Protein backbone atom coordinates (compact mmCIF):
# COMPACT_ATOMS: atom_id res chain seq x y z
CA UNK A 1 0.00 0.00 0.00
CA UNK A 2 1.07 3.55 -0.59
CA UNK A 3 0.32 4.73 2.90
CA UNK A 4 1.31 3.13 6.15
CA UNK A 5 -0.88 1.16 8.51
CA UNK A 6 -3.33 2.96 10.75
CA UNK A 7 -2.08 1.01 13.78
CA UNK A 8 -0.47 3.17 16.44
CA UNK A 9 3.32 3.18 16.60
CA UNK A 10 5.13 2.86 19.95
CA UNK A 11 6.72 6.29 19.47
CA UNK A 12 3.18 7.74 19.47
CA UNK A 13 2.03 5.75 22.52
CA UNK A 14 1.91 6.56 26.19
CA UNK A 15 2.48 3.48 28.33
CA UNK A 16 0.99 3.22 31.78
CA UNK A 17 1.55 0.22 34.02
CA UNK A 18 0.63 1.96 37.28
CA UNK A 19 -2.76 0.24 37.36
CA UNK A 20 -1.22 -3.26 37.20
CA UNK A 21 -0.49 -5.30 40.33
CA UNK A 22 2.67 -7.38 40.69
CA UNK A 23 0.79 -10.60 39.86
CA UNK A 24 -0.81 -9.02 36.80
CA UNK A 25 2.56 -7.80 35.58
CA UNK A 26 4.01 -11.27 36.01
CA UNK A 27 1.09 -12.78 34.10
CA UNK A 28 1.59 -10.26 31.32
CA UNK A 29 5.27 -11.17 31.03
CA UNK A 30 4.61 -14.92 31.11
CA UNK A 31 1.87 -14.50 28.51
CA UNK A 32 4.14 -12.55 26.18
CA UNK A 33 7.04 -15.01 26.47
CA UNK A 34 4.64 -17.90 25.90
CA UNK A 35 3.16 -16.34 22.77
CA UNK A 36 6.60 -15.53 21.32
CA UNK A 37 7.84 -19.06 21.99
CA UNK A 38 4.74 -20.64 20.46
CA UNK A 39 4.79 -18.42 17.38
CA UNK A 40 8.49 -19.10 16.75
CA UNK A 41 8.36 -22.85 17.39
CA UNK A 42 5.22 -23.29 15.27
CA UNK A 43 6.63 -21.23 12.39
CA UNK A 44 3.71 -18.80 12.70
CA UNK A 45 5.26 -15.95 10.76
CA UNK A 46 2.36 -13.49 11.13
CA UNK A 47 2.05 -13.98 14.89
CA UNK A 48 5.80 -13.74 15.44
CA UNK A 49 5.96 -10.58 13.32
CA UNK A 50 3.28 -8.96 15.50
CA UNK A 51 5.08 -9.88 18.69
CA UNK A 52 8.31 -8.14 17.65
CA UNK A 53 6.52 -5.15 16.15
CA UNK A 54 6.62 -1.67 17.62
CA UNK A 55 2.93 -1.35 16.74
CA UNK A 56 1.65 -4.36 18.67
CA UNK A 57 -0.48 -3.83 21.83
CA UNK A 58 2.17 -5.57 23.95
CA UNK A 59 4.19 -2.37 23.64
CA UNK A 60 1.68 -0.74 25.99
CA UNK A 61 2.98 -3.12 28.66
CA UNK A 62 6.60 -2.23 27.97
CA UNK A 63 7.25 -0.77 31.44
CA UNK A 64 6.97 -4.07 33.24
CA UNK A 65 8.11 -6.25 30.35
CA UNK A 66 11.37 -4.33 30.66
CA UNK A 67 11.87 -4.79 34.39
CA UNK A 68 15.40 -5.94 35.33
CA UNK A 69 14.08 -9.25 36.66
CA UNK A 70 12.27 -10.05 33.45
CA UNK A 71 15.14 -8.97 31.18
CA UNK A 72 17.54 -11.23 33.09
CA UNK A 73 15.25 -14.23 32.59
CA UNK A 74 15.05 -13.97 28.80
CA UNK A 75 18.43 -15.62 28.25
CA UNK A 76 17.50 -18.60 30.42
CA UNK A 77 13.88 -19.04 29.36
CA UNK A 78 14.41 -18.71 25.60
CA UNK A 79 16.90 -20.40 23.31
CA UNK A 80 19.07 -18.68 20.72
CA UNK A 81 18.37 -16.94 18.39
CA UNK A 82 14.89 -16.24 19.79
CA UNK A 83 16.34 -14.93 23.06
CA UNK A 84 18.45 -12.44 21.08
CA UNK A 85 15.46 -11.29 19.03
CA UNK A 86 13.26 -10.73 22.07
CA UNK A 87 16.00 -9.11 24.15
CA UNK A 88 16.91 -6.64 21.40
CA UNK A 89 13.26 -5.87 20.69
CA UNK A 90 12.53 -5.08 24.34
CA UNK A 91 15.68 -2.97 24.61
CA UNK A 92 14.50 -0.97 21.59
CA UNK A 93 11.23 -0.37 23.41
CA UNK A 94 13.04 0.71 26.54
CA UNK A 95 15.18 3.27 24.72
CA UNK A 96 12.21 4.64 22.79
CA UNK A 97 10.32 5.15 26.05
CA UNK A 98 13.38 6.96 27.38
CA UNK A 99 13.53 9.01 24.13
CA UNK A 100 17.03 7.64 23.46
CA UNK A 101 16.27 7.33 19.77
CA UNK A 102 19.83 6.99 18.52
CA UNK A 103 20.43 4.08 20.89
CA UNK A 104 17.08 2.59 19.87
CA UNK A 105 18.17 2.82 16.24
CA UNK A 106 21.44 1.01 16.97
CA UNK A 107 19.56 -1.78 18.74
CA UNK A 108 16.97 -2.06 15.97
CA UNK A 109 19.84 -2.33 13.48
CA UNK A 110 21.29 -5.15 15.59
CA UNK A 111 17.89 -6.87 15.62
CA UNK A 112 17.66 -6.65 11.82
CA UNK A 113 21.21 -7.97 11.42
CA UNK A 114 20.59 -10.84 13.84
CA UNK A 115 17.44 -11.74 11.95
CA UNK A 116 19.37 -11.52 8.66
CA UNK A 117 21.90 -14.10 9.91
CA UNK A 118 19.15 -16.50 10.94
CA UNK A 119 17.18 -15.86 7.75
CA UNK A 120 20.24 -16.59 5.61
CA UNK A 121 20.85 -19.94 7.31
CA UNK A 122 17.44 -21.29 6.31
CA UNK A 123 17.90 -23.87 3.58
CA UNK A 124 14.51 -25.33 2.82
CA UNK A 125 11.99 -22.50 3.24
CA UNK A 126 11.57 -18.74 3.41
CA UNK A 127 9.88 -18.54 6.80
CA UNK A 128 10.15 -15.10 8.34
CA UNK A 129 9.15 -12.89 5.40
CA UNK A 130 6.49 -11.13 7.44
CA UNK A 131 8.83 -10.72 10.42
CA UNK A 132 11.49 -9.29 8.11
CA UNK A 133 8.98 -6.77 6.77
CA UNK A 134 7.99 -5.74 10.30
CA UNK A 135 11.59 -5.35 11.48
CA UNK A 136 12.57 -3.27 8.44
CA UNK A 137 9.49 -1.07 8.63
CA UNK A 138 10.15 -0.35 12.31
CA UNK A 139 13.82 0.24 11.55
CA UNK A 140 12.96 2.88 8.98
CA UNK A 141 10.55 4.63 11.33
CA UNK A 142 12.94 4.61 14.28
CA UNK A 143 15.66 5.95 11.99
CA UNK A 144 13.48 8.82 10.83
CA UNK A 145 12.57 9.70 14.41
CA UNK A 146 16.22 9.55 15.48
CA UNK A 147 17.28 11.71 12.55
CA UNK A 148 14.67 14.34 13.38
CA UNK A 149 16.26 14.72 16.83
CA UNK A 150 19.93 14.71 15.83
CA UNK A 151 22.18 17.63 14.99
CA UNK A 152 22.55 17.70 11.16
CA UNK A 153 25.99 19.30 11.46
CA UNK A 154 27.29 16.35 13.47
CA UNK A 155 27.45 13.97 10.51
CA UNK A 156 28.63 16.70 8.14
CA UNK A 157 31.65 17.37 10.36
CA UNK A 158 32.45 13.73 11.07
CA UNK A 159 31.60 12.51 7.55
CA UNK A 160 29.53 9.73 9.11
CA UNK A 161 26.26 8.30 7.75
CA UNK A 162 22.97 9.78 8.89
CA UNK A 163 20.38 7.74 10.77
CA UNK A 164 18.42 7.04 7.61
CA UNK A 165 21.57 5.99 5.77
CA UNK A 166 22.44 3.58 8.58
CA UNK A 167 18.98 2.04 8.31
CA UNK A 168 19.29 1.79 4.53
CA UNK A 169 22.61 -0.05 4.83
CA UNK A 170 21.04 -2.68 7.09
CA UNK A 171 17.99 -3.11 4.86
CA UNK A 172 20.29 -3.40 1.86
CA UNK A 173 22.06 -6.28 3.61
CA UNK A 174 18.75 -8.15 3.82
CA UNK A 175 18.03 -7.29 0.19
CA UNK A 176 21.31 -8.87 -0.90
CA UNK A 177 20.44 -12.06 0.99
CA UNK A 178 17.10 -12.25 -0.82
CA UNK A 179 18.47 -11.31 -4.24
CA UNK A 180 21.33 -13.79 -3.91
CA UNK A 181 19.09 -16.80 -3.27
CA UNK A 182 19.86 -19.30 -6.04
CA UNK A 183 17.32 -21.95 -5.11
CA UNK A 184 15.29 -23.14 -8.07
CA UNK A 185 12.05 -23.86 -6.21
CA UNK A 186 10.10 -20.60 -6.40
CA UNK A 187 7.76 -21.15 -3.42
CA UNK A 188 10.75 -21.46 -1.05
CA UNK A 189 12.79 -18.69 -2.66
CA UNK A 190 13.81 -15.71 -0.60
CA UNK A 191 13.46 -13.60 -3.74
CA UNK A 192 9.81 -13.09 -2.80
CA UNK A 193 11.08 -10.66 -0.17
CA UNK A 194 12.92 -8.44 -2.64
CA UNK A 195 10.09 -6.12 -3.58
CA UNK A 196 9.08 -5.44 0.02
CA UNK A 197 12.69 -4.49 0.84
CA UNK A 198 12.97 -2.34 -2.28
CA UNK A 199 9.86 -0.45 -1.19
CA UNK A 200 11.38 0.20 2.22
CA UNK A 201 14.57 1.45 0.57
CA UNK A 202 12.56 3.67 -1.77
CA UNK A 203 10.93 5.31 1.24
CA UNK A 204 14.33 5.95 2.79
CA UNK A 205 15.93 7.28 -0.40
CA UNK A 206 13.01 9.59 -1.15
CA UNK A 207 13.19 10.91 2.42
CA UNK A 208 16.89 11.77 2.15
CA UNK A 209 16.73 12.81 -1.53
CA UNK A 210 19.02 10.08 -2.84
CA UNK A 211 16.89 9.10 -5.82
CA UNK A 212 19.91 8.04 -7.88
CA UNK A 213 20.19 4.99 -5.62
CA UNK A 214 16.78 3.77 -6.79
CA UNK A 215 17.92 2.91 -10.32
CA UNK A 216 19.81 -0.35 -9.54
CA UNK A 217 16.93 -1.48 -7.33
CA UNK A 218 14.46 -0.94 -10.17
CA UNK A 219 16.73 -2.87 -12.52
CA UNK A 220 16.95 -5.73 -10.00
CA UNK A 221 13.16 -6.03 -9.79
CA UNK A 222 12.51 -5.66 -13.51
CA UNK A 223 14.89 -8.54 -14.32
CA UNK A 224 13.17 -10.96 -11.93
CA UNK A 225 11.14 -13.79 -13.54
CA UNK A 226 8.57 -13.37 -10.75
CA UNK A 227 8.20 -9.62 -11.21
CA UNK A 228 4.56 -9.95 -12.34
CA UNK A 229 3.60 -12.20 -9.41
CA UNK A 230 4.56 -10.11 -6.44
CA UNK A 231 1.68 -9.20 -4.07
CA UNK A 232 -0.50 -6.47 -5.56
CA UNK A 233 -0.15 -4.15 -2.55
CA UNK A 234 3.64 -4.29 -2.87
CA UNK A 235 3.39 -3.66 -6.61
CA UNK A 236 1.21 -0.59 -6.00
CA UNK A 237 3.82 0.91 -3.67
CA UNK A 238 6.63 0.00 -6.08
CA UNK A 239 4.88 1.57 -9.08
CA UNK A 240 4.06 4.67 -7.04
CA UNK A 241 7.72 5.34 -6.31
CA UNK A 242 8.90 4.29 -9.78
CA UNK A 243 6.37 6.72 -11.24
CA UNK A 244 7.53 9.54 -8.98
CA UNK A 245 11.17 8.96 -9.91
CA UNK A 246 10.31 8.86 -13.62
CA UNK A 247 8.46 12.17 -13.24
CA UNK A 248 11.49 13.82 -11.65
CA UNK A 249 13.64 12.37 -14.46
CA UNK A 250 11.22 13.86 -17.06
CA UNK A 251 10.35 10.36 -18.32
CA UNK A 252 6.70 11.28 -18.57
CA UNK A 253 5.32 8.26 -20.41
CA UNK A 254 6.90 5.86 -17.94
CA UNK A 255 5.69 8.03 -15.07
CA UNK A 256 2.14 7.99 -16.43
CA UNK A 257 2.17 4.23 -16.89
CA UNK A 258 3.49 3.50 -13.41
CA UNK A 259 1.30 6.00 -11.58
CA UNK A 260 -1.81 4.86 -13.49
CA UNK A 261 -1.08 1.27 -12.42
CA UNK A 262 -0.79 2.40 -8.81
CA UNK A 263 -3.97 4.48 -9.05
CA UNK A 264 -6.08 1.75 -10.63
CA UNK A 265 -4.85 -1.00 -8.30
CA UNK A 266 -4.61 0.87 -4.99
CA UNK A 267 -6.33 -0.83 -2.09
CA UNK A 268 -10.03 -0.16 -1.51
CA UNK A 269 -9.36 1.07 2.04
CA UNK A 270 -8.61 3.81 2.58
CA UNK A 271 -9.05 4.29 -1.16
CA UNK A 272 -9.47 8.06 -1.15
CA UNK A 273 -6.23 8.62 0.80
CA UNK A 274 -4.18 6.26 -1.35
CA UNK A 275 -5.55 7.65 -4.58
CA UNK A 276 -5.09 11.21 -3.34
CA UNK A 277 -1.37 10.58 -2.71
CA UNK A 278 -0.99 9.09 -6.18
CA UNK A 279 -2.91 11.88 -7.91
CA UNK A 280 -0.62 14.51 -6.42
CA UNK A 281 1.99 13.23 -8.90
CA UNK A 282 -0.23 11.75 -11.61
CA UNK A 283 -2.14 15.00 -12.27
CA UNK A 284 1.00 17.04 -13.14
CA UNK A 285 2.23 14.22 -15.38
CA UNK A 286 -1.11 14.12 -17.18
CA UNK A 287 -1.06 17.90 -17.63
CA UNK A 288 2.42 17.70 -19.14
CA UNK A 289 1.05 15.19 -21.63
CA UNK A 290 -1.84 17.50 -22.51
CA UNK A 291 -4.64 16.03 -20.38
CA UNK A 292 -6.15 18.66 -18.09
CA UNK A 293 -8.21 17.34 -15.15
CA UNK A 294 -11.89 17.96 -14.48
CA UNK A 295 -13.05 19.86 -11.42
CA UNK A 296 -15.28 16.96 -10.33
CA UNK A 297 -12.42 14.47 -10.43
CA UNK A 298 -10.15 16.70 -8.40
CA UNK A 299 -12.84 17.39 -5.80
CA UNK A 300 -13.60 13.68 -5.44
CA UNK A 301 -10.08 12.95 -4.17
CA UNK A 302 -9.53 16.29 -2.42
CA UNK A 303 -6.79 17.59 -4.70
CA UNK A 304 -8.63 20.73 -5.81
CA UNK A 305 -5.40 22.73 -5.57
CA UNK A 306 -4.68 21.66 -9.14
CA UNK A 307 -7.92 23.13 -10.50
CA UNK A 308 -6.74 26.76 -10.45
CA UNK A 309 -3.52 25.71 -12.14
CA UNK A 310 -5.45 23.76 -14.77
CA UNK A 311 -7.82 26.63 -15.54
CA UNK A 312 -4.97 29.12 -15.90
CA UNK A 313 -3.16 26.80 -18.32
CA UNK A 314 -6.31 26.24 -20.34
CA UNK A 315 -6.93 30.00 -20.56
CA UNK A 316 -3.29 30.88 -21.16
CA UNK A 317 -3.29 33.31 -18.23
CA UNK A 318 0.15 33.91 -16.73
CA UNK A 319 -1.39 36.10 -14.03
CA UNK A 320 -3.78 33.37 -12.85
CA UNK A 321 -1.05 30.72 -13.09
CA UNK A 322 1.29 32.68 -10.82
CA UNK A 323 -1.57 33.35 -8.43
CA UNK A 324 -2.48 29.65 -8.27
CA UNK A 325 1.11 28.60 -7.55
CA UNK A 326 1.37 31.23 -4.84
CA UNK A 327 -1.99 30.34 -3.28
CA UNK A 328 -1.16 26.63 -2.96
CA UNK A 329 2.59 27.04 -2.58
CA UNK A 330 2.80 25.17 0.73
CA UNK A 331 1.09 22.05 -0.59
CA UNK A 332 3.15 22.00 -3.79
CA UNK A 333 6.47 22.51 -2.00
CA UNK A 334 5.65 19.97 0.72
CA UNK A 335 5.07 17.29 -1.93
CA UNK A 336 8.09 18.31 -3.99
CA UNK A 337 6.16 19.28 -7.13
CA UNK A 338 6.41 23.07 -7.13
CA UNK A 339 9.21 23.24 -9.70
CA UNK A 340 7.58 20.46 -11.72
CA UNK A 341 4.45 22.60 -11.98
CA UNK A 342 6.59 25.62 -12.89
CA UNK A 343 7.62 23.76 -16.03
CA UNK A 344 3.96 23.70 -17.11
CA UNK A 345 4.39 27.39 -17.91
CA UNK A 346 5.49 26.41 -21.42
CA UNK A 347 2.18 24.58 -21.94
CA UNK A 348 0.43 27.77 -20.85
CA UNK A 349 2.40 29.77 -23.42
CA UNK A 350 1.49 27.21 -26.06
CA UNK A 351 -2.23 27.62 -25.31
CA UNK A 352 -1.95 31.42 -25.25
CA UNK A 353 -0.14 31.52 -28.57
CA UNK A 354 -2.63 29.08 -30.06
CA UNK A 355 -5.43 31.51 -29.18
CA UNK A 356 -3.51 34.26 -30.97
CA UNK A 357 -3.18 32.05 -34.06
CA UNK A 358 -6.90 31.22 -34.04
CA UNK A 359 -7.88 34.89 -33.69
CA UNK A 360 -5.52 36.01 -36.47
CA UNK A 361 -6.95 33.38 -38.83
CA UNK A 362 -3.81 33.08 -40.95
CA UNK A 363 -0.65 31.00 -40.78
CA UNK A 364 1.66 34.04 -40.75
CA UNK A 365 1.39 35.93 -37.46
CA UNK A 366 3.44 39.00 -36.53
CA UNK A 367 5.60 38.36 -33.48
CA UNK A 368 4.43 41.65 -31.99
CA UNK A 369 0.98 40.09 -31.52
CA UNK A 370 2.48 37.44 -29.28
CA UNK A 371 4.27 40.16 -27.34
CA UNK A 372 1.00 41.97 -26.81
CA UNK A 373 -0.73 38.73 -25.74
CA UNK A 374 1.98 38.02 -23.16
CA UNK A 375 1.64 41.47 -21.63
CA UNK A 376 -2.16 41.13 -21.54
CA UNK A 377 -1.93 37.76 -19.75
CA UNK A 378 0.19 39.22 -16.96
CA UNK A 379 3.66 38.20 -18.10
CA UNK A 380 5.06 41.63 -17.38
CA UNK A 381 7.57 43.62 -19.37
CA UNK A 382 8.99 41.78 -22.36
CA UNK A 383 10.48 42.44 -25.80
CA UNK A 384 10.53 40.88 -29.23
CA UNK A 385 13.76 38.95 -28.57
CA UNK A 386 12.27 37.27 -25.49
CA UNK A 387 9.11 36.38 -27.40
CA UNK A 388 11.21 34.89 -30.19
CA UNK A 389 13.06 32.81 -27.60
CA UNK A 390 9.77 31.46 -26.19
CA UNK A 391 8.48 30.65 -29.65
CA UNK A 392 11.74 28.92 -30.59
CA UNK A 393 11.51 26.73 -27.49
CA UNK A 394 7.91 25.79 -28.27
CA UNK A 395 8.86 24.91 -31.85
CA UNK A 396 11.82 22.85 -30.61
CA UNK A 397 9.60 20.95 -28.15
CA UNK A 398 7.10 20.21 -30.92
CA UNK A 399 4.31 22.18 -29.26
CA UNK A 400 4.11 24.53 -32.24
CA UNK A 401 4.69 23.32 -35.79
CA UNK A 402 6.24 26.09 -37.81
CA UNK A 403 9.25 28.39 -38.07
CA UNK A 404 10.26 31.97 -37.31
CA UNK A 405 10.98 34.36 -40.16
CA UNK A 406 13.35 36.88 -38.61
CA UNK A 407 13.45 38.88 -41.84
CA UNK A 408 9.72 39.57 -41.75
CA UNK A 409 9.33 39.31 -37.95
CA UNK A 410 6.54 36.72 -38.25
CA UNK A 411 6.06 33.13 -37.25
CA UNK A 412 4.81 30.83 -39.98
CA UNK A 413 2.76 27.97 -38.53
CA UNK A 414 1.48 24.84 -40.23
CA UNK A 415 -2.07 25.34 -41.42
CA UNK A 416 -3.23 22.25 -39.54
CA UNK A 417 -1.55 23.30 -36.23
Buried (B, 14 or more C-beta within 10 A) or exposed (E): BBBEEEEBBBBEBEBEBEEBEEEEBBEBBEEBBEBBBEBBEEEBBEBBBBBBBBBBEBBBBBBBBBBEEBBEBBEEBBEEBBBBBBBBBBBBBBBBBEEBBBBBBBBBBBBBBBBBEBBBEEEEBBBBBBBBBBBBBBBBBBBBBBBEEBEEEEBEEEEEEBBBBBBBEBBBBBBBBBBEBEBEEEEBBBBBBBBBBBBBBBBBBBBBEBBEBBEEBBEBBEEBEEBEEBEEBBBBBBBBBBBBBBBBBEBBEBBBBBBBBBBEEBBEEEEEBBBBBBBBBBBBBBBBEEEBBEEEBBEBBEBBBBBBBBBBBBBBBBBBBBBBBEEBEEBBEEBBBBEBBEEBBBBBBBBBBBEBBEEEEEBEBBBEBBBBBBEEBBBEEBEBEEBBEBBBBBBEEEBBEBBBEEEEEBBBBEEEE
